[in-house]
Amino acid sequence: MTTPTAASSTTTPTAAGASAAAPVTASPSTSPSQSPTAPTAADLLDFARKVAADHALVGELPLDPEGRTWVRLEGPGGAEAWLIGWPPGAETGWHDHGGSYGVFVTAAGELTERSLSVPLPTEGWRSLELAEGLDRQRILPEGVGRAFGREHVHQVENRSPTGHAVSVHAYYPPLPLIRRYSRKGSTLRLEMVERPEEW
C-alpha cells in the first residue's frame, strides 16, 4: 500500500456550485487488464480512509470560502487521488468518471451524494427520461465513505450553510474523461465530455 503523500501543494479554486469534479492532468497509461497490480476498489477505499484519518494532512489543505480547493495525492498502484475542500453550498453537478471505478471518503464535515441506481448507456444519446425510483441518496459524515463502479453517475454536495467539508477521492484507471450532465426533473441531458487535455 502506498503511503498517502501529497504530490503537489498547488490548489486551484473553482466557483461554489460549479459543475466541476476534481481536475486531472494525465490520461491513463494502462488499463486494469494490462496491469496485474491494479488496485481493487477495496484497496482504494483503504487508502482513502487512511488519508481521511490523517488530520495533519487534511488540516494542511487551504480552504477557500468561494470555491473548492484541491491537492493531488500519490494513490496506490497508479491510481489518481485527490484531497478536496468544499465550501458551504459547493457541488459537483451530475457526472460520471469515464469508465473508471473509484471511492471517496469524507475527512471533515458532511457530504451528500445523489446517484442513479442503474447504469446508463455511454454513447448514442443526448437526453434520457429516467424512470421513477432510480434516485438514491447517501449522507456521508466524517469518516464515512463509499466505493462505486465504472458506470456510476452521481453528484456530490456540501449542503452545510456554514461549514466546509473535506474529502479524499481515488480513481482507477486515472480518469480518461468525465461526462457532465444537466438534470431537470426526470430528464438527464448529456451536456459535455471533458478530456484530460482540457483540464
Contact map, one row per residue, 1 for C-alpha under 8 A:
1110000000000000000000000000000000000000001000100000000000000000000000000001100000000000000000000000000000000000000000000000000000000000000000000000000000000000000000000000000000000000000000000000000
1111000000000000000000000000000000000000000000100000000000000000000000000111100000000000000000000000000000000000000000000000000000000000000000000000000000000000000000000000000000000000000000000000000
1111100000000000000000000000000000000000000000000000000000000000000000000101000000000000000000000000000000000000000000000000000000000000000000000000000000000000000000000000000000000000000000000000000
0111110000000000000000000000000000000000000000100110000000000000000000001110000000000000000000000000000000000000000000000000000000000000000000000000000000000000000000000000000000000000000000000000000
0011111000000000000000000000000000000000000000000000000000000000000000001100000000000000000000000000000000000000000000000000000000000000000000000000000000000000000000000000000000000000000000000000000
0001111110000000000000000000000000000000000000000000000000000000000000111100000000000000000000000000000000000000000000000000000000000000000000000000000000000000000000000000000000000000000000000000000
0000111110000000000000000000000000000000000000000000000000000000000000111100000000000000000000000000000000000000000000000000000000000000000000000000000000000000000000000000000000000000000000000000000
0000011111000000000000000000000000000000000000000000000000000000000000111000000000000000000000000000000000000000000000000000000000000000000000000000000000000000000000000000000000000000000000000000000
0000011111100000000000000000000000000000000000000000000000000000000000110000000000000000000000000000000000000000000000000000000000000000000000000000000000000000000000000000000000000000000000000000000
0000000111110000000000000000000000000000000000000000000000000000000001100000000000000000000000000000000000000000000000000000000000000000000000000000000000000000000000000000000000000000000000000000000
0000000011111000000000000000000000000000000000000000000000000100000011100000000000000000000000000000000000000000000000000000000000000000000000000000000000000000000000000000000000000000000000000000000
0000000001111100000000000000000000000000000000000000000000000000000111000000000000000000000000000000000000000000000000000000000000000000000000000000000000000000000000000000000000000000000000000000000
0000000000111110000000000000000000000000000000000000000000000001011111000000000000000000000000000000000000000000000000000000000000000000000000000000000000000000000000000000000000000000000000000000000
0000000000011111010100000000000000000000000000000000000000000000011110000000000000000000000000000000000000000000000000000000000000000000000000000000000000000000000000000000000000000000000000000000000
0000000000001111110000000000000000000000000000000000000000000000011100000000000000000000010000000000000000000000000000000000000000000000000000000000000000000000000000000000000000000000000000000000000
0000000000000111110000000000000000000000000000000000000000000000011100000000000000000011111000000000000000000000000000000000000000000000000000000000000000000000000000000000000000000000000000000000000
0000000000000011111000000000000000000000000000000000000000000000001000000000000000000000111110000000000000000000000000000000000000000000000000000000000000000000000000000000000000000000000000000000000
0000000000000111111100000000000000000000000000000000000000000000000000000000000000000000011110000000000000000000000000000000000000000000000000000000000000000000000000000000000000000000000000000000000
0000000000000000111110000000000000000000000000000000000000000000000000000000000000000000001111000000000000000000000000000000000000000000000000000000000000000000000000000000000000010000000000000000000
0000000000000100011111100000000000000000000000000000000000000000000000000000000000000000001110000000000000000000000000000000000000000000000000000000000000000000000000000000000000000000000000000000000
0000000000000000001111100000000000000000000000000000000000000000000000000000000000000000000100100000000000000000000000000000000000000000000000000000000000000000000000000000000000000000000000000000000
0000000000000000000111110000000000000000000000000000000000000000000001000000000001010000000000000000000000000000000000000000000000000000000000000000000000000000000000000000000000000000000000000000000
0000000000000000000111111000000000000000000000000000000000000000000000000000000000000000000000000000000000000000000000000000000000000000000000000000000000000000000000000000000000000000000000000000001
0000000000000000000001111100000000000000000000000000000000000000000000000000000000000000000000000000000000000000000000000000000000000000000000000000000000000000000000000000001000000000000000000001001
0000000000000000000000111110000000000000000000000000000000000000000000000000000000000000000000000000000000000000000000000000000000000000000000000000000000000000000000000000000000000000000000000001101
0000000000000000000000011111000000000000000000000000000000000000000000000000000000000000000000000000000000000000000000000000000000000000000000000000000000000000000000000000010000000000000000000001100
0000000000000000000000001111100000000000000000000000000000000000000000000000000000000000000000000000000000000000000000000000000000000000000000000000000000000000000000000000011100000000000000000001000
0000000000000000000000000111111000000000000000000000000000000000000000000000000000000000000000000000000000000000000000000000000000000000000000000000000000000000000000000000111100000000000000000000000
0000000000000000000000000011111000000000000000000000000000000000000000000000000000000000000000000000000000000000000000000000000000000000000000000000000000000000000000000000000000000000000000000000000
0000000000000000000000000001111101100000000000000000000000000000000000000000000000000000000000000000000000000000000000000000000000000000000000000000000000000000000000000000100000000000000000000000000
0000000000000000000000000001111111100000000000000000000000000000000000000000000000000000000000000000000000000000000000000000000000000000000000000000000000000000000000000000100000000000000000000000000
0000000000000000000000000000011111110100000000000000000000000000000000000000000000000000000000000000000000000000000000000000000000000000000000000000000000000000000000000001100000000000000000000000000
0000000000000000000000000000001111110000000000000000000000000000000000000000000000000000000000000000000000000000000000000000000000000000000000000000000000000000000000000000000000000000000000000000000
0000000000000000000000000000011111110000000000000000000000000000000000000000000000000000000000000000000000000000000000000000000000000000000000000000000000000000000000000000000000000000000000000000000
0000000000000000000000000000011111111100000000000000000000000000000000000000000000000000000000000000000000000000000000000000000000000000000000000000000000000000000000000000000000000000000000000000000
0000000000000000000000000000000111111100000000000000000000000000000000000000000000000000000000000000000000000000000000000000000000000000000000000000000000000000000000000000000000000000000000000000000
0000000000000000000000000000000000111110000000000000000000000000000000000000100000000000000000000000000000000000000000000000000000000000000000000000000000000000000000000000000000000000000000000000000
0000000000000000000000000000000100111111000000000000000000000000000000000000110000000000000000000000000000000000000000000000000000000000000000000000000000000000000000000001000000000000000000000000000
0000000000000000000000000000000000001111111100000000000000000000000000000001111000000000000000000000000000000000000000000000000000000000000000000000000000000000000000000001000000000000000000000000000
0000000000000000000000000000000000000111111100000000000000000000000000000000000000000000000000000000000000000000000000000000000000000000000000000000000000000000000000000000000000000000000000000000000
0000000000000000000000000000000000000011111110000000000000000000000000000000000000000000000000000000111000000000000000000000000000000000000000000011000000000000000000000000000000000000000000000000000
0000000000000000000000000000000000000011111111000000000000000000000000000000000000000000000000000000000000000000000000000000000000000000000000000010000000000000000000000000000000000000000000000000000
1000000000000000000000000000000000000011111111100000000000000000000000000001000000000000000000000000000000000000000000000000000000000000000000000000000000000000000000000000000000000000000000000000000
0000000000000000000000000000000000000011111111110000000000000000000000000011001000000000000000000000011000000000000000000000000000000000000000000000000000000000000000000110000000000000000000000000000
0000000000000000000000000000000000000000111111111000000000000000000000000000000000000000000000000000001110000000000000000000000000000000000000001110000000000000000000000100000000000000000000000000000
0000000000000000000000000000000000000000011111111100000000000000000000000000000000000000000000000000000000000000000000000000000000000000000000000000000000000000000000000000000000000000000000000000000
1101000000000000000000000000000000000000001111111110000000000000000000000011000000000000000000000000000000000000000000000000000000000000000000000000000000000000000000000000000000000000000000000000000
0000000000000000000000000000000000000000000111111111000000000000000000000000000000000000000000000000001110000000000000000000000000000000000000000000000000000000000000011100000000000000000000000000000
0000000000000000000000000000000000000000000011111111100000000000000000000000000000000000000000000000000010000000000000000000000000000000000000101000000000000000000000010000000000000000000000000000000
0001000000000000000000000000000000000000000001111111110000000000000000000000000000000000000000000000000000000000000000000000000000000000000000000000000000000000000000000000000000000000000000000000000
0001000000000000000000000000000000000000000000111111110011000000000000000000000000000000000000000000000000100000000000000000000000000000000000000000000000000000000000010000000000000000000000000000000
0000000000000000000000000000000000000000000000011111111001000000000000000000000000000000000000000000000011110000000000000000000000000000000000100000000000000000000000110000000000000000000000000000000
0000000000000000000000000000000000000000000000001111111000000000000000000000000000000000000000000000000000100000000000000000000000000000000000100000000000000000000000000000000000000000000000000000000
0000000000000000000000000000000000000000000000000111111111000000000000000000000000000000000000000000000000000000000000000000000000000000000000000000000000000000000000000000000000000000000000000000000
0000000000000000000000000000000000000000000000000001111111100000000000000000000000000000000000000000000000000000000000000000000000000000000000000000000000000000000000000000000000000000000000000000000
0000000000000000000000000000000000000000000000000000011111110000000000000000000000000000000000000000000000000000000000000000000000000000000000000000000000000000000000000000000000000000000000000000000
0000000000000000000000000000000000000000000000000010011111111000000000000000000000000000000000000000000000000000000000000000000000000000000000000000000000000000000000000000000000000000000000000000000
0000000000000000000000000000000000000000000000000011011111111000000000000000000000100000000000000000000000100000000000000000000000000000000000000000000000000000000001000000000000000000000000000000000
0000000000000000000000000000000000000000000000000000001111111100000000000000000000000000000000000000000000000000000000000000000000000000000000000000000000000000000000000000000000000000000000000000000
0000000000000000000000000000000000000000000000000000000111111100000000000000000000000000000000000000000000000000000000000000000000000000000000000000000000000000000000000000000000000000000000000000000
0000000000000000000000000000000000000000000000000000000011111110000011100000000000111000000000000000000000000000000000000000000000000000000000000000000000000000000000000000000000000000000000000000000
0000000000100000000000000000000000000000000000000000000000111111000010000000000000001000000000000000000000000000000000000000000000000000000000000000000000000000000000000000000000000000000000000000000
0000000000000000000000000000000000000000000000000000000000001111100110000000000000001110000000000000000000000000000000000000000000000000000000000000000000000000000100000000000000000000000000000000000
0000000000001000000000000000000000000000000000000000000000000111111110000000000000001010000000000000000000000000000000000000000000000000000000000000000000000000000000000000000000000000000000000000000
0000000000000000000000000000000000000000000000000000000000000011111000000000000000000011000000000000000000000000000000000000000000000000000000000000000000000000000000000000000000000000000000000000000
0000000000001111000000000000000000000000000000000000000000000001111100000000000000000010000000000000000000000000000000000000000000000000000000000000000000000000000000000000000000000000000000000000000
0000000000001111100000000000000000000000000000000000000000000001111110000000000000000110010000000000000000000000000000000000000000000000000000000000000000000000000000000000000000000000000000000000000
0000000000011111000000000000000000000000000000000000000000000011011111000000000000011110010000000000000000000000000000000000000000000000000000000000000000000000000000000000000000000000000000000000000
0000000000111100000000000000000000000000000000000000000000001111001111100000000000011100000000000000000000000000000000000000000000000000000000000000000000000000000000000000000000000000000000000000000
0000000001111000000001000000000000000000000000000000000000001000000111110000000001111000000000000000000000000000000000000000000000000000000000000000000000000000000000000000000000000000000000000000000
0000011111100000000000000000000000000000000000000000000000001000000011111000000001110000000000000000000000000000000000000000000000000000000000000000000000000000000000000000000000000000000000000000000
0000011110000000000000000000000000000000000000000000000000000000000001111100000111100000000000000000000000000000000000000000000000000000000000000000000000000000000000000000000000000000000000000000000
0001111100000000000000000000000000000000000000000000000000000000000000111110000111100000000000000000000000000000000000000000000000000000000000000000000000000000000000000000000000000000000000000000000
0111111000000000000000000000000000000000000000000000000000000000000000011111011110000000000000000000000000000000000000000000000000000000000000000000000000000000000000000000000000000000000000000000000
0101000000000000000000000000000000000000000100100000000000000000000000001111111110000000000000000000000000000000000000000000000000000000000000000000000000000000000000000100000000000000000000000000000
1110000000000000000000000000000000000010001100100000000000000000000000000111111000000000000000000000000000000000000000000000000000000000000000000000000000000000000000000000000000000000000000000000000
1100000000000000000000000000000000001110000000000000000000000000000000000011111000000000000000000000000000000000000000000000000000000000000000000000000000000000000000000000000000000000000000000000000
0000000000000000000000000000000000000110000000000000000000000000000000000111111100000000000000000000000000000000000000000000000000000000000000000000000000000000000000000001110000000000000000000000000
0000000000000000000000000000000000000010000100000000000000000000000000000111111110000000000000000000000000000000000000000000000000000000000000000000000000000000000000000111110000000000000000000000000
0000000000000000000000000000000000000000000000000000000000000000000000011110011111000000000000000000000000000000000000000000000000000000000000000000000000000000000000000111111000000000000000000000000
0000000000000000000000000000000000000000000000000000000000000000000000011110001111100000000000000000000000000000000000000000000000000000000000000000000000000000000000011110000000000000000000000000000
0000000000000000000001000000000000000000000000000000000000000000000001111000000111110000000000000000000000000000000000000000000000000000000000000000000000000000000000011100000000000000000000000000000
0000000000000000000000000000000000000000000000000000000001001000000001111000000011111000000000000000000000000000000000000000000000000000000000000000000000000000000001111000000000000000000000000000000
0000000000000000000001000000000000000000000000000000000000001000000111100000000001111100000000000000000000000000000000000000000000000000000000000000000000000000000001111000000000000000000000000000000
0000000000000000000000000000000000000000000000000000000000001111000111000000000000111110000000000000000000000000000000000000000000000000000000000000000000000000000111100000000000000000000000000000000
0000000000000000000000000000000000000000000000000000000000000010001110000000000000011111111000000000000000000000000000000000000000000000000000000000000000000100000111000000000000000000000000000000000
0000000000000001000000000000000000000000000000000000000000000011111100000000000000001111110000000000000000000000000000000000000000000000000000000000000000000100001110000000000000000000000000000000000
0000000000000001000000000000000000000000000000000000000000000000100000000000000000000111110000000000000000000000000000000000000000000000000000000000000000000111111110000000000000000000000000000000000
0000000000000001100000000000000000000000000000000000000000000000000000000000000000000111111000000000000000000000000000000000000000000000000000000000000000001111100000000000000000000000000000000000000
0000000000000011110000000000000000000000000000000000000000000000001100000000000000000111111100000000000000000000000000000000000000000000000000000000000000001110000000000000000000000000000000000000000
0000000000000001111100000000000000000000000000000000000000000000000000000000000000000100111110000000000000000000000000000000000000000000000000000000000000111100000000000000000000000000000000000000000
0000000000000000111110000000000000000000000000000000000000000000000000000000000000000000011111100000000000000000000000000000000000000000000000000000000000111000000000000000000000000000000000000000000
0000000000000000111100000000000000000000000000000000000000000000000000000000000000000000001111100000000000000000000000000000000000000000000000000000000001110000000000000000000000011100000000000000000
0000000000000000001000000000000000000000000000000000000000000000000000000000000000000000000111110000000000000000000000000000000000000000000000000000000011100000000000000000000000011110000000000000000
0000000000000000000010000000000000000000000000000000000000000000000000000000000000000000000111111000000000000000000000000000000000000000000000000000000011100000000000000000000001111000000000000000000
0000000000000000000000000000000000000000000000000000000000000000000000000000000000000000000001111110000000000000000000000000000000000000000000000000001111000000000000000000000001110000000000000000000
0000000000000000000000000000000000000000000000000000000000000000000000000000000000000000000000111111100000000000000000000000000000000000000000000000011110000000000000000000001111100000000000000000000
0000000000000000000000000000000000000000000000000000000000000000000000000000000000000000000000011111000000000000000000000000000000000000000000000000011000000000000000000000001111100000000000000000000
0000000000000000000000000000000000000000000000000000000000000000000000000000000000000000000000011111100000000000000000000000000000000000000000000000011000000000000000000000001100000000000000000000000
0000000000000000000000000000000000000000000000000000000000000000000000000000000000000000000000001111110000000000000000000000000000000000000000000000111000000000000000000011111100000000000000000000000
0000000000000000000000000000000000000000100000000000000000000000000000000000000000000000000000001011111000000000000000000000000000000000000000000011111100000000000000000011100000000000000000000000000
0000000000000000000000000000000000000000100100000000000000000000000000000000000000000000000000000001111100000000000000000000000000000000000000000011110000000000000000001111000000000000000000000000000
0000000000000000000000000000000000000000100110010000000000000000000000000000000000000000000000000000111110000000000000000000000000000000000000001111000000000000000000001110000000000000000000000000000
0000000000000000000000000000000000000000000010010000000000000000000000000000000000000000000000000000011111000000000000000000000000000000000000001110000000000000000000111100000000000000000000000000000
0000000000000000000000000000000000000000000010011001000000000000000000000000000000000000000000000000001111100000000000000000000000000000000101111100000000000000000000111000000000000000000000000000000
0000000000000000000000000000000000000000000000000001000000000000000000000000000000000000000000000000000111111110000000000000000000000000000111111000000000000000000011110000000000000000000000000000000
0000000000000000000000000000000000000000000000000011100001000000000000000000000000000000000000000000000011111000000000000000000000000000000001110000000000000000000011110000000000000000000000000000000
0000000000000000000000000000000000000000000000000001000000000000000000000000000000000000000000000000000001111100000000000000000000000000000011100000000000000000000111100000000000000000000000000000000
0000000000000000000000000000000000000000000000000000000000000000000000000000000000000000000000000000000001111110000000000000000000000000000011000000000000000000001111000000000000000000000000000000000
0000000000000000000000000000000000000000000000000000000000000000000000000000000000000000000000000000000001011111000000000000000000000000001111000000000000000111000010000000000000000000000000000000000
0000000000000000000000000000000000000000000000000000000000000000000000000000000000000000000000000000000001001111100000000000000000000000001110000000000000011110000010000000000000000000000000000000000
0000000000000000000000000000000000000000000000000000000000000000000000000000000000000000000000000000000000000111110000000000000000000000111100000000000000011110000000000000000000000000000000000000000
0000000000000000000000000000000000000000000000000000000000000000000000000000000000000000000000000000000000000011111000000000000000000000111100000000000001111000000000000000000000000000000000000000000
0000000000000000000000000000000000000000000000000000000000000000000000000000000000000000000000000000000000000001111100000000000000000011110000000000000001110000000000000000000000000000000000000000000
0000000000000000000000000000000000000000000000000000000000000000000000000000000000000000000000000000000000000000111110000000000000000011100000000000000111100000000000000000000000000000000000000000000
0000000000000000000000000000000000000000000000000000000000000000000000000000000000000000000000000000000000000000011111100000000000000111000000000000000111000000000000000000000000000000000000000000000
0000000000000000000000000000000000000000000000000000000000000000000000000000000000000000000000000000000000000000001111100000000000000111000000000000000000000000000000000000000000000000000000000000000
0000000000000000000000000000000000000000000000000000000000000000000000000000000000000000000000000000000000000000000111110000000000000100000000000000000000000000000000000000000000000000000000000000000
0000000000000000000000000000000000000000000000000000000000000000000000000000000000000000000000000000000000000000000111111000000000000000000000000000001110000000000000000000000000000000000000000000000
0000000000000000000000000000000000000000000000000000000000000000000000000000000000000000000000000000000000000000000001111100000000000000000000000000001000000000000000000000000000000000000000000000000
0000000000000000000000000000000000000000000000000000000000000000000000000000000000000000000000000000000000000000000000111111100000000000000000000000000000000000000000000000000000000000000000000000000
0000000000000000000000000000000000000000000000000000000000000000000000000000000000000000000000000000000000000000000000011111000000000000000000000000000000000000000000000000000000000000000000000000000
0000000000000000000000000000000000000000000000000000000000000000000000000000000000000000000000000000000000000000000000001111100000000000000000000000000000000000000000000000000000000000000000000000000
0000000000000000000000000000000000000000000000000000000000000000000000000000000000000000000000000000000000000000000000001111110000000000000000000000000000000000000000000000000000000000000000000000000
0000000000000000000000000000000000000000000000000000000000000000000000000000000000000000000000000000000000000000000000001011111100000000000000000000000000000000000000000000000000000000000001000000000
0000000000000000000000000000000000000000000000000000000000000000000000000000000000000000000000000000000000000000000000000001111100000000000000000000000000000000000000000000000000000000000011100000000
0000000000000000000000000000000000000000000000000000000000000000000000000000000000000000000000000000000000000000000000000000111110000000000000000000000000000000000000000000000000000000001111000000000
0000000000000000000000000000000000000000000000000000000000000000000000000000000000000000000000000000000000000000000000000000111111000000000000000000000000000000000000000000000000000000001110000000000
0000000000000000000000000000000000000000000000000000000000000000000000000000000000000000000000000000000000000000000000000000001111100000000000000000000000000000000000000000000000000000011100000000000
0000000000000000000000000000000000000000000000000000000000000000000000000000000000000000000000000000000000000000000000000000000111110100000000000000000000000000000000000000000000000000011100000000000
0000000000000000000000000000000000000000000000000000000000000000000000000000000000000000000000000000000000000000000000000000000011111100000000000000000000000000000000000000000000000000010000000000000
0000000000000000000000000000000000000000000000000000000000000000000000000000000000000000000000000000000000000000000000000000000001111110000000000000000000000000000000000000000000000000010000000000000
0000000000000000000000000000000000000000000000000000000000000000000000000000000000000000000000000000000000000000000000000000000000111110000000000000000000000000000000000000000000000000000000000000000
0000000000000000000000000000000000000000000000000000000000000000000000000000000000000000000000000000000000000000000111000000000001111111000000000000000000000000000000000000000000000000000000000000000
0000000000000000000000000000000000000000000000000000000000000000000000000000000000000000000000000000000000000000011110000000000000011111100000000000000000000000000000000000000000000000000000000000000
0000000000000000000000000000000000000000000000000000000000000000000000000000000000000000000000000000000000000000011110000000000000000111110000000000000000000000000000000000000000000000000000000000000
0000000000000000000000000000000000000000000000000000000000000000000000000000000000000000000000000000000000000001111000000000000000000011111000000000000000000000000000000000000000000000000000000000000
0000000000000000000000000000000000000000000000000000000000000000000000000000000000000000000000000000000000000001110000000000000000000001111100000000000000000000000000000000000000000000000000000000000
0000000000000000000000000000000000000000000000000000000000000000000000000000000000000000000000000000000000000111100000000000000000000000111110000000000000000000000000000000000000000000000000000000000
0000000000000000000000000000000000000000000000000000000000000000000000000000000000000000000000000000000011000111100000000000000000000000011111111000000000000000000000000000000000000000000000000000000
0000000000000000000000000000000000000000000000000000000000000000000000000000000000000000000000000000000001011110000000000000000000000000001111110000000000000000000000000000000000000000000000000000000
0000000000000000000000000000000000000000000000000000000000000000000000000000000000000000000000000000000011111100000000000000000000000000000111110000000000000000000000000000000000000000000000000000000
0000000000000000000000000000000000000000000000001001100000000000000000000000000000000000000000000000000011110000000000000000000000000000000111111000000000000000000000000000000000000000000000000000000
0000000000000000000000000000000000000000000000000000000000000000000000000000000000000000000000000000000011100000000000000000000000000000000111111100000000000000000000000000000000000000000000000000000
0000000000000000000000000000000000000000000010001000000000000000000000000000000000000000000000000000001111000000000000000000000000000000000100111110000000000000000000000000000000000000000000000000000
0000000000000000000000000000000000000000000010000000000000000000000000000000000000000000000000000000001110000000000000000000000000000000000000011111000000000000000000000000000000000000000000000000000
0000000000000000000000000000000000000000110010000000000000000000000000000000000000000000000000000000111100000000000000000000000000000000000000001111100000000000000000000000000000000000000000000000000
0000000000000000000000000000000000000000100000000000000000000000000000000000000000000000000000000000111000000000000000000000000000000000000000000111110100000000000000000000000000000000000000000000000
0000000000000000000000000000000000000000000000000000000000000000000000000000000000000000000000000001110000000000000000000000000000000000000000000011111100000000000000000000000000000000000000000000000
0000000000000000000000000000000000000000000000000000000000000000000000000000000000000000000000001111110000000000000000000000000000000000000000000001111100000000000000000000000000000000000000000000000
0000000000000000000000000000000000000000000000000000000000000000000000000000000000000000000000011111100000000000000000110000000000000000000000000000111110000000000000000000000000000000000000000000000
0000000000000000000000000000000000000000000000000000000000000000000000000000000000000000000000011000100000000000001100100000000000000000000000000001111111000000000000000000000000000000000000000000000
0000000000000000000000000000000000000000000000000000000000000000000000000000000000000000000001111000000000000000001100100000000000000000000000000000001111100000000000000000000000000000000000000000000
0000000000000000000000000000000000000000000000000000000000000000000000000000000000000000000011110000000000000000111100000000000000000000000000000000000111110000000000000000000000000000000000000000000
0000000000000000000000000000000000000000000000000000000000000000000000000000000000000000001111100000000000000000111000000000000000000000000000000000000011111000000000000000000000000000000000000000000
0000000000000000000000000000000000000000000000000000000000000000000000000000000000000000001110000000000000000011110000000000000000000000000000000000000001111100000000000000000000000000000000000000000
0000000000000000000000000000000000000000000000000000000000000000000000000000000000000000111100000000000000000011100000000000000000000000000000000000000000111110000000000000000000000000000000000000000
0000000000000000000000000000000000000000000000000000000000000000000000000000000000000111111000000000000000000111000000000000000000000000000000000000000000011111000110000000000000000000000000000000000
0000000000000000000000000000000000000000000000000000000000000000000000000000000000000001110000000000000000000111000000000000000000000000000000000000000000001111100000000000000000000000000000000000000
0000000000000000000000000000000000000000000000000000000000000000000000000000000000000001100000000000000000000100000000000000000000000000000000000000000000000111111100000000000000000000000000000000000
0000000000000000000000000000000000000000000000000000000000000000000000000000000000000001100000000000000000000000000000000000000000000000000000000000000000000011111000000000000000000000000000000000000
0000000000000000000000000000000000000000000000000000000000000000000000000000000000000001000000000000000000000000000000000000000000000000000000000000000000000001111100000000000000000000000000000000000
0000000000000000000000000000000000000000000000000000000000000000000000000000000000000011000000000000000000001000000000000000000000000000000000000000000000000001111110000000000000000000000000000000000
0000000000000000000000000000000000000000000000000000000000000010000000000000000000001111000000000000000000011000000000000000000000000000000000000000000000000101011111000000000000000000000000000000000
0000000000000000000000000000000000000000000000000000000000000000000000000000000000001111000000000000000001111110000000000000000000000000000000000000000000000100001111100000000000000000000000000000000
0000000000000000000000000000000000000000000000000000000001000000000000000000000000111100000000000000000001111000000000000000000000000000000000000000000000000000000111110000000000000000000000000000000
0000000000000000000000000000000000000000000000000001000000000000000000000000000000111000000000000000000111110000000000000000000000000000000000000000000000000000000011111000000000000000000000000000000
0000000000000000000000000000000000000000000000011011000000000000000000000000000011110000000000000000000111100000000000000000000000000000000000000000000000000000000001111100000000000000000000000000000
0000000000000000000000000000000000000000000000010000000000000000000000000000000011110000000000000000011110000000000000000000000000000000000000000000000000000000000000111110000000000000000000000000000
0000000000000000000000000000000000000000000110010000000000000000000000000010001111000000000000000000011100000000000000000000000000000000000000000000000000000000000000011111000000000000000000000000000
0000000000000000000000000000000000000000000100000000000000000000000000000000001110000000000000000001111000000000000000000000000000000000000000000000000000000000000000001111111000000000000000000000000
0000000000000000000000000000000100000110000000000000000000000000000000000000011100000000000000000001110000000000000000000000000000000000000000000000000000000000000000000111111000000000000000000000000
0000000000000000000000000001011100000000000000000000000000000000000000000000011100000000000000000001100000000000000000000000000000000000000000000000000000000000000000000011111100000000000000000000000
0000000000000000000000000111000000000000000000000000000000000000000000000000011100000000000000000001000000000000000000000000000000000000000000000000000000000000000000000011111100000000000000000000000
0000000000000000000000010011000000000000000000000000000000000000000000000000000100000000000000001111000000000000000000000000000000000000000000000000000000000000000000000011111111000000000000000001000
0000000000000000000000000011000000000000000000000000000000000000000000000000000000000000000000001111000000000000000000000000000000000000000000000000000000000000000000000000111111000000000000000011000
0000000000000000000000000000000000000000000000000000000000000000000000000000000000000000000000001100000000000000000000000000000000000000000000000000000000000000000000000000001111100000000000001111000
0000000000000000000000000000000000000000000000000000000000000000000000000000000000000000000000111100000000000000000000000000000000000000000000000000000000000000000000000000001111110000000000001110000
0000000000000000000000000000000000000000000000000000000000000000000000000000000000000000000000111100000000000000000000000000000000000000000000000000000000000000000000000000000011111000000001111100000
0000000000000000001000000000000000000000000000000000000000000000000000000000000000000000000011110000000000000000000000000000000000000000000000000000000000000000000000000000000001111100000001111100000
0000000000000000000000000000000000000000000000000000000000000000000000000000000000000000000011100000000000000000000000000000000000000000000000000000000000000000000000000000000000111110000111110000000
0000000000000000000000000000000000000000000000000000000000000000000000000000000000000000000011000000000000000000000000000000000000000000000000000000000000000000000000000000000000011111000111100000000
0000000000000000000000000000000000000000000000000000000000000000000000000000000000000000000001000000000000000000000000000000000000000000000000000000000000000000000000000000000000001111111110000000000
0000000000000000000000000000000000000000000000000000000000000000000000000000000000000000000000000000000000000000000000000000000000000000000000000000000000000000000000000000000000000111111100000000000
0000000000000000000000000000000000000000000000000000000000000000000000000000000000000000000000000000000000000000000000000000000000000000000000000000000000000000000000000000000000000011111000000000000
0000000000000000000000000000000000000000000000000000000000000000000000000000000000000000000000000000000000000000000000000000000011110000000000000000000000000000000000000000000000000011111100000000000
0000000000000000000000000000000000000000000000000000000000000000000000000000000000000000000000000000000000000000000000000000001111000000000000000000000000000000000000000000000000000011111110000000000
0000000000000000000000000000000000000000000000000000000000000000000000000000000000000000000000000000000000000000000000000000001111000000000000000000000000000000000000000000000000001111011111000000000
0000000000000000000000000000000000000000000000000000000000000000000000000000000000000000000000000000000000000000000000000000011100000000000000000000000000000000000000000000000000001110001111100000000
0000000000000000000000000000000000000000000000000000000000000000000000000000000000000000000000000000000000000000000000000000111000000000000000000000000000000000000000000000000000111100000111110000000
0000000000000000000000000000000000000000000000000000000000000000000000000000000000000000000000000000000000000000000000000000010000000000000000000000000000000000000000000000000000111100000011111000000
0000000000000000000000000000000000000000000000000000000000000000000000000000000000000000000000000000000000000000000000000000000000000000000000000000000000000000000000000000000000111000000001111100000
0000000000000000000000000000000000000000000000000000000000000000000000000000000000000000000000000000000000000000000000000000000000000000000000000000000000000000000000000000000011110000000000111110000
0000000000000000000000000000000000000000000000000000000000000000000000000000000000000000000000000000000000000000000000000000000000000000000000000000000000000000000000000000000011110000000000011111011
0000000000000000000000000000000000000000000000000000000000000000000000000000000000000000000000000000000000000000000000000000000000000000000000000000000000000000000000000000000111000000000000001111111
0000000000000000000000011110000000000000000000000000000000000000000000000000000000000000000000000000000000000000000000000000000000000000000000000000000000000000000000000000001110000000000000000111111
0000000000000000000000001100000000000000000000000000000000000000000000000000000000000000000000000000000000000000000000000000000000000000000000000000000000000000000000000000000000000000000000000011111
0000000000000000000000000000000000000000000000000000000000000000000000000000000000000000000000000000000000000000000000000000000000000000000000000000000000000000000000000000000000000000000000000111111
0000000000000000000000111000000000000000000000000000000000000000000000000000000000000000000000000000000000000000000000000000000000000000000000000000000000000000000000000000000000000000000000000111111
